[in-house]
Amino acid sequence: MNVWPGPNTETLSINGSYPGPSVVIAKGSTFTANFVNNYTEPATIHWHGLNVPELMDGHPKDSIPPGGNYTYTFPVLNRGGTYFYHSHADMLTAEHVYKGFAGFFIVDDPAEIGLGLPRGNFDIPLCIQDRRSVNIPQFTYNPLMNDIMNGFLGDAPLINGTPDAYFDVSRTLYRFRLLNGSNARIYKIAFSDNRAFHIIATDGGLKDEAVQVTSFFLSPGERTDILVDFSPYTIGNSVILKSLPFTAPGAGTYVQGTEMNLLRFDITDNTGSGGLIPAALPPINYYSISDVKTTRTFTLTMIMGGMNMHRINGLTFEMNRIDWETPQNSLEEWRIINASNMLHPMHSHSEQFQVYSRNGSTILPPEDKGWKDTVLINPFETVRLLVKFNNYKGIFLFHCHNLEHEDDGMMLNFKIVDPVGVNSQSENAPEEFRLHQNYPNPFNPSTKITFDIPKSGNVTLKIYNASGNEISTLVNEYKPAGYYVLEFNGRDLPSGVYYAKLKAETFSESIKMLMIK
């Protein structure tokens, strides 16, 4: 693939494309894609910012082996907005993304049409990534200790996979959807002539007002939509989208805060977009701090030397460990304390959150206010978030989106469980009666199934196909109270969705979905 003129660049491409093909889909539609892993390493696809079921989220526990395939399918519940997808394989995310495994996922909401925002050829996604010029034309990924500490930074910016990028524009209003698809680099977005523009959307879609700014920060994983009016320029003028210099920790050849020219806009004609800057945008229902049911504290630290330098609450990622459980429909405050001299863009899977305060101040920069899934935590800063999980239960991730930090272990599992006071089992079943989600899931050919029974008695555990037909009986006998682990082998079964159903004495059935890939 030609990224620079001359020899081809070896990329980790999707359907032969770098960046990956953009998905544009209407809110309320069902998205389906069959992922065939023709690479030599396990991989998943994480739908960054999208609210999807556990088995569709691309958790590294659900990785697809080389030569395997998996069908991702889910209803598009999110607001209209700019999202994206990328690999999320265990300890391989940074390398996969750096080599090209990422693309836009844009949700179009017909309700936006009435707002008069620029559309069609005047609504432009811009993915910003950095690579190292010393390695041109290859995306060579060879992190040293300093790169693991600070992130793998480059000095050559690419826009939608294009170096030295330029774009012809008309003297009219444009919408640009900015995605920071870099591994670790943070950009301070501005124009070379310090021209003002408007922020209209954050990670989770439109803000409740268009805010005029001259610059803002965009950290890895974040998206910000802006409106830029080129009508004051004359044909033949040019203006550059830049990253302004700023002070940041780190030293060496590649450092944060380096000034960069990202994209040159050449004004070439007078075609109008028909777009306008809305006087008002749809309101956002902001959470109230007084409704918080649970407060959780996450302390970010760095320990010098070796692997696993970057930690959350002193922990590094373990695939099979659940670090906390959060009930559905319960508002929580997540208090993130950065006790290190590092920059950490923190990202939560599943639903969007709201930033409540920075260092005690509820007066927030415009890129913070609105619906978010990634937030930059500066050195020695405390940021408070408000979050509520309404739609899906299951295991999800909270991690740093500096991908070197993530692969170094700066990531935790959390599990969304039944709402407080609600139990999917019968009223008489104690909490200890539980069929746990099998692991791995999806699986091929075998998976482990675990369950708890609080009383001795007759126990049955059966497997059914999606049509409700019994496939296998794994347990049908008297068992003492306790915790049980067994293995189910689906070698002879076709790929698809199956169900494990547990019954124990007078307790109701507990059902879990299994997926064979």
C-alpha positions in Angstrom: 0.0 0.0 0.0 1.4 3.4 -0.9 1.4 5.8 2.0 4.4 7.8 0.9 5.6 8.0 -2.7 7.9 5.0 -3.6 8.0 1.6 -1.9 4.8 0.2 -0.4 4.1 0.4 3.3 3.2 -2.8 5.1 -0.1 -2.2 7.0 -2.5 -4.2 9.0 -5.4 -3.3 6.9 -9.2 -4.0 6.9 -10.5 -5.1 3.5 -7.2 -3.9 2.0 -7.8 -0.3 3.2 -5.7 1.9 5.5 -7.2 3.5 7.5 -10.0 0.9 7.7 -13.2 1.5 5.7 -15.5 4.1 7.3 -18.8 2.8 8.6 -21.7 5.3 8.2 -25.0 4.0 9.7 -28.3 5.5 10.8 -29.1 5.5 14.5 -31.6 2.7 15.3 -30.2 0.4 12.5 -28.6 -3.0 13.2 -24.9 -3.3 12.3 -23.5 -6.6 11.2 -19.9 -7.4 10.1 -18.2 -10.7 9.7 -14.6 -10.4 11.0 -12.2 -12.8 9.4 -8.8 -12.8 11.0 -6.2 -13.4 8.3 -3.4 -12.1 10.4 -0.8 -14.1 12.3 -1.9 -12.9 15.8 -5.2 -12.9 17.8 -7.3 -9.9 17.3 -10.7 -8.4 18.2 -12.6 -5.4 17.1 -13.6 -2.9 19.8 -16.4 -0.4 18.8 -15.0 2.6 20.6 -17.7 4.7 22.3 -20.6 2.5 21.1 -23.0 0.9 23.6 -23.0 -2.8 22.6 -23.5 -6.1 24.4 -20.6 -7.7 26.2 -19.9 -10.3 23.5 -19.8 -7.6 20.8 -17.5 -5.2 22.6 -14.2 -6.7 21.5 -12.8 -7.5 24.9 -9.4 -9.2 24.7 -10.9 -12.3 26.4 -13.0 -12.7 23.2 -10.2 -12.5 20.7 -10.4 -14.2 17.4 -7.5 -16.6 16.7 -5.5 -16.5 13.4 -7.7 -18.1 10.7 -10.8 -17.7 12.8 -13.9 -15.5 12.2 -16.6 -13.9 14.2 -19.8 -12.0 13.4 -20.3 -8.8 15.2 -23.9 -7.7 15.2 -25.7 -5.1 17.5 -28.3 -2.4 17.4 -27.0 1.1 17.1 -28.3 2.7 20.2 -25.9 5.7 20.4 -26.7 9.3 19.5 -25.6 10.6 16.2 -21.9 11.2 16.4 -18.3 10.3 15.6 -17.1 6.9 16.9 -14.5 4.5 15.7 -13.3 0.9 15.8 -9.9 -0.6 16.4 -8.1 -3.8 17.5 -8.2 -4.6 21.2 -6.1 -7.8 21.5 -4.3 -8.5 24.8 -0.9 -6.7 24.9 -1.1 -6.2 21.1 -3.5 -3.3 20.8 -0.8 -0.6 20.4 1.1 -2.5 17.7 -2.1 -3.4 15.8 -3.4 0.2 15.8 -0.1 1.6 14.9 0.1 -0.7 11.9 -3.3 0.5 10.7 -6.1 -1.5 12.4 -8.6 1.3 13.0 -11.4 3.2 11.2 -14.3 5.6 11.6 -17.8 4.5 12.8 -20.1 7.4 12.2 -23.7 7.3 13.4 -26.0 9.5 11.4 -29.1 10.8 13.2 -31.8 12.2 10.8 -32.9 14.5 13.7 -29.7 16.5 13.0 -30.9 17.5 9.6 -33.2 20.2 11.0 -30.3 21.9 12.7 -28.8 23.1 9.5 -25.4 21.7 10.0 -23.1 21.1 7.0 -23.7 17.7 5.4 -22.5 15.6 2.5 -19.2 16.9 0.9 -19.0 19.5 3.7 -19.0 17.0 6.6 -15.5 15.6 6.7 -14.0 13.0 9.0 -10.3 13.6 9.8 -8.3 10.9 11.6 -5.0 12.3 13.0 -2.1 9.9 13.6 1.6 10.2 14.0 4.4 8.0 12.6 8.2 8.2 12.8 9.9 9.8 9.8 13.1 7.8 10.4 11.1 4.6 9.5 9.5 5.9 6.2 8.0 4.1 4.4 7.2 1.6 7.1 5.1 1.7 10.3 7.9 0.1 12.3 6.8 -0.6 15.8 9.7 -1.2 18.2 9.0 0.5 21.5 11.9 1.0 24.0 11.5 1.6 27.7 11.1 5.3 27.2 8.3 4.6 24.7 6.5 2.3 27.2 6.8 5.1 29.8 5.6 8.0 27.7 3.9 6.3 24.7 5.1 5.6 21.2 5.3 9.1 19.7 6.2 10.1 16.1 7.2 13.3 14.3 5.3 12.7 11.0 1.6 13.5 11.1 -0.9 11.6 8.9 -4.4 12.7 8.1 -6.7 9.9 7.0 -3.5 8.0 6.3 -2.0 10.8 4.1 1.3 12.5 4.9 1.8 16.2 4.0 -1.9 16.4 3.6 -3.9 19.2 2.0 -7.6 19.7 1.3 -9.3 22.0 -1.2 -12.2 23.9 0.5 -14.8 26.5 -0.6 -15.5 29.8 1.0 -18.2 28.3 3.2 -19.0 26.5 6.5 -17.6 23.0 7.0 -18.1 20.3 9.7 -14.9 18.5 10.5 -15.0 15.3 12.7 -11.6 15.1 14.4 -10.5 11.7 15.7 -7.2 11.3 17.5 -6.2 7.9 16.3 -2.7 8.1 17.6 -1.2 5.7 20.1 -0.1 8.3 22.5 0.3 11.8 21.0 -1.9 14.6 22.3 -2.8 17.4 20.0 -3.5 21.1 20.8 -5.8 21.8 17.8 -5.7 25.3 16.4 -5.3 27.2 13.1 -2.1 28.9 11.9 -3.8 32.3 11.9 -5.4 31.8 15.3 -8.8 31.9 13.7 -11.8 31.1 15.9 -14.0 28.1 15.2 -16.9 26.3 17.0 -16.9 23.0 18.9 -20.3 21.3 18.4 -19.8 17.7 19.5 -17.6 15.6 21.8 -17.1 11.8 22.0 -20.8 11.0 22.4 -22.4 13.4 19.9 -23.6 16.9 19.9 -23.1 19.3 22.8 -26.0 21.4 24.0 -24.4 24.5 22.5 -21.8 25.5 19.9 -18.8 27.0 21.7 -16.4 29.4 20.0 -12.7 28.6 20.7 -9.3 29.2 19.2 -7.7 25.9 20.4 -8.5 22.7 22.4 -6.8 19.5 23.4 -7.5 16.2 21.7 -6.0 13.1 23.4 -5.8 9.5 22.0 -9.3 8.0 21.6 -11.1 11.4 21.8 -13.3 12.9 19.1 -14.4 16.5 18.7 -16.5 17.9 15.9 -15.9 21.5 14.9 -17.5 24.0 12.5 -15.0 26.1 10.5 -16.1 29.0 8.3 -13.8 29.7 5.4 -15.8 32.6 4.0 -13.4 35.3 5.3 -10.6 34.0 3.1 -10.1 34.7 -0.6 -9.6 32.2 -3.3 -5.9 31.3 -3.4 -5.4 31.7 0.3 -4.3 28.8 2.5 -4.5 28.1 6.2 -3.0 25.3 8.3 -4.6 23.1 10.9 -1.9 22.8 13.6 -1.0 21.3 16.9 0.3 24.1 19.0 3.3 23.5 21.3 2.7 22.8 24.9 4.7 21.7 28.0 4.4 18.1 28.8 6.5 15.4 30.7 9.0 13.3 28.8 12.4 13.6 27.1 14.2 12.2 24.1 13.9 12.4 20.4 10.1 12.2 20.4 8.2 14.2 23.0 4.7 15.4 23.8 3.8 19.0 23.0 5.8 19.2 19.8 4.4 21.8 17.3 3.1 20.2 14.2 1.5 21.2 10.9 -1.3 18.7 10.4 -3.4 19.7 7.4 -3.3 22.6 4.9 -6.6 24.0 3.7 -6.4 25.6 0.2 -9.4 27.9 -0.6 -10.3 27.2 -4.2 -13.9 28.2 -4.9 -17.2 29.7 -3.7 -19.5 26.7 -3.5 -21.8 27.1 -0.5 -22.6 24.3 1.9 -25.9 25.8 3.0 -24.8 25.1 6.6 -25.1 27.4 9.6 -23.8 27.6 13.1 -26.9 26.7 15.2 -28.0 29.2 17.8 -29.0 26.2 20.0 -28.4 22.5 20.0 -30.6 19.8 21.5 -30.4 19.9 25.4 -28.4 17.3 27.4 -29.8 15.8 30.5 -26.9 16.4 32.9 -26.6 14.1 35.9 -26.9 15.6 39.4 -24.1 14.9 41.9 -26.8 14.6 44.6 -28.1 11.5 42.9 -24.8 9.6 43.2 -25.3 6.2 44.8 -21.7 5.0 44.8 -18.3 6.8 44.7 -15.3 4.9 43.3 -11.7 6.1 43.5 -9.1 5.3 40.8 -5.5 6.3 41.6 -3.1 6.3 38.6 0.5 5.6 39.4 3.8 4.8 37.7 6.5 2.6 39.1 9.9 3.0 37.4 11.7 0.0 35.9 10.6 -3.1 34.0 7.1 -3.9 32.7 3.8 -3.0 34.3 5.0 0.5 35.3 1.5 2.0 34.8 -1.1 1.0 37.3 -4.7 1.7 38.5 -5.1 1.4 42.3 -1.9 -0.5 42.3 -3.2 -3.2 39.9 -2.3 -4.2 36.4 -4.7 -6.1 34.1 -5.5 -9.7 34.6 -7.9 -11.3 32.1 -9.9 -13.4 34.6 -10.1 -10.9 37.5 -13.2 -8.8 38.0 -12.0 -5.6 39.7 -15.5 -4.3 40.7 -19.1 -4.8 40.1 -21.5 -1.9 39.3 -25.3 -2.3 39.3 -27.3 -1.2 36.3 -29.3 2.1 36.5 -27.3 3.4 39.5 -25.5 6.7 39.2 -21.8 6.5 40.2 -19.1 9.0 40.7 -15.7 7.9 39.5 -13.0 10.0 41.1 -9.7 9.7 39.0 -6.6 10.8 40.9 -3.5 11.1 38.8 -0.7 10.6 41.3 1.9 10.5 38.5 3.8 12.9 36.3 2.2 11.3 33.2 -0.7 12.2 30.9 -3.5 9.6 30.9 -6.5 9.6 28.5 -8.8 7.4 30.5 -11.5 5.5 28.5 -14.5 3.5 29.7 -16.2 0.8 27.6 -20.0 0.5 27.5 -21.9 3.7 28.1 -20.9 7.4 27.9 -20.1 9.4 31.0 -20.1 13.1 31.9 -17.2 15.0 33.3 -18.2 16.7 36.6 -15.1 18.6 37.7 -11.4 19.1 37.3 -9.4 19.8 40.5 -12.6 20.8 42.2 -13.8 23.2 39.5 -17.0 22.5 37.7 -16.1 25.1 35.1 -14.9 22.8 32.3 -13.1 23.3 29.0 -15.6 22.9 26.1 -14.0 19.7 24.9 -15.0 18.1 28.3 -18.6 19.2 28.5 -21.2 16.8 27.0 -21.2 13.1 26.6 -17.7 11.5 26.8 -16.1 8.1 26.8 -12.4 9.3 27.0 -11.1 12.1 29.2 -7.5 13.4 29.5 -6.2 13.4 33.1 -3.2 15.7 33.4 -0.3 15.1 35.8 -1.3 15.3 39.5 -4.9 16.2 38.6 -8.1 14.9 40.0 -11.1 14.5 37.6 -14.6 13.5 38.7 -16.9 11.7 36.3 -20.6 10.8 36.6 -21.6 7.5 34.9 -24.7 5.2 34.8 -25.0 1.9 32.9 -28.5 1.4 31.6 -28.5 -1.1 28.8 -26.2 -4.1 29.0 -24.8 -6.3 31.7 -21.5 -8.1 31.5 -17.7 -7.6 31.7 -16.3 -4.4 30.3 -13.0 -2.4 30.5 -11.7 0.8 32.0 -8.2 1.7 30.8 -5.7 4.3 29.7 -6.0 5.0 26.0 -2.3 5.8 25.7 -2.0 2.4 24.0 1.5 1.7 25.4 0.2 2.3 28.9 -2.8 0.0 28.2 -0.6 -2.8 26.9 1.6 -2.3 29.9 -1.3 -3.3 32.0 -3.1 0.0 32.9 -6.5 -1.6 32.5 -9.2 -3.1 34.8 -12.2 -5.3 34.3 -15.6 -4.2 35.7 -18.8 -6.1 35.6 -22.2 -4.5 35.1 -24.7 -6.6 37.1 -28.5 -6.6 38.0 -29.9 -3.4 39.4 -29.9 -3.2 43.2 -32.9 -5.1 44.6 -33.5 -7.0 41.3 -32.5 -10.6 40.9 -32.9 -12.6 37.7 -33.4 -15.7 39.8 -36.5 -16.5 41.9 -37.4 -14.5 44.9 -36.4 -17.4 47.2 -33.0 -18.0 45.6 -30.2 -16.5 47.7 -27.6 -14.4 46.0 -25.1 -17.3 46.0 -27.2 -19.3 43.5 -25.4 -18.3 40.3 -24.4 -19.5 36.9 -21.4 -17.4 36.0 -20.6 -16.4 32.4 -18.5 -19.0 30.8 -14.9 -18.2 29.8 -13.7 -17.9 27.1 -16.8 -16.7 25.3 -16.9 -16.9 22.2 -14.9 -20.2 22.3 -13.6 -22.9 20.1 -13.6 -25.8 20.9 -14.0 -25.7 24.7 -15.0 -23.3 27.5 -15.2 -23.4 31.3 -18.6 -23.1 33.0 -18.7 -22.3 36.7 -21.7 -22.1 39.1 -22.5 -21.7 42.8 -25.3 -23.6 44.7 -26.0 -22.6 48.3 -27.8 -25.9 49.3 -27.2 -29.5 48.7 -29.6 -31.1 46.3 -30.4 -32.2 42.8 -28.7 -30.1 40.1 -29.1 -30.1 36.4 -27.0 -28.1 33.9 -28.0 -28.4 30.2 -27.0 -26.9 26.9 -29.6 -25.7 24.4 -29.4 -24.4 20.9 -31.0 -21.1 19.8 -34.2 -23.0 18.8 -34.6 -24.3 22.4 -33.5 -27.9 21.6 -31.5 -29.7 24.2 -28.0 -30.4 22.9 -26.2 -31.8 26.0 -26.7 -32.6 29.7 -23.6 -31.7 31.6 -24.9 -32.3 35.1 -27.9 -34.3 36.4 -27.2 -35.5 39.9 -27.2 -34.7 43.6 -24.5 -32.3 44.6 -23.4 -30.7 47.9 -23.5 -27.0 48.2 -20.5 -25.3 46.8 -18.6 -23.8 43.8 -18.2 -26.0 40.7 -16.1 -25.7 37.6 -16.5 -27.9 34.5 -15.5 -27.9 30.9 -17.9 -28.0 27.9 -16.5 -29.1 24.6 -18.4 -27.8 21.5 -16.0 -29.4 18.9 -18.9 -31.2 17.1 -21.3 -28.3 17.1 -21.6 -25.7 14.4 -20.8 -22.0 15.1 -23.7 -20.1 16.6 -25.5 -19.1 19.8 -26.2 -21.6 22.6 -27.6 -21.4 26.1 -26.5 -23.0 29.4 -29.4 -23.5 31.8 -28.8 -24.3 35.5 -31.5 -25.6 37.9 -30.9 -26.5 41.5 -33.7 -27.8 43.8 -36.4 -25.2 44.3 -34.4 -22.3 42.8 -35.4 -20.9 39.4 -33.4 -21.4 36.3 -30.3 -19.3 35.7 -29.4 -18.9 32.0 -26.2 -17.7 30.2 -25.5 -17.3 26.5 -22.6 -19.2 25.0 -21.2 -18.5 21.5 -19.2 -21.0 19.5 -17.0 -19.4 16.8 
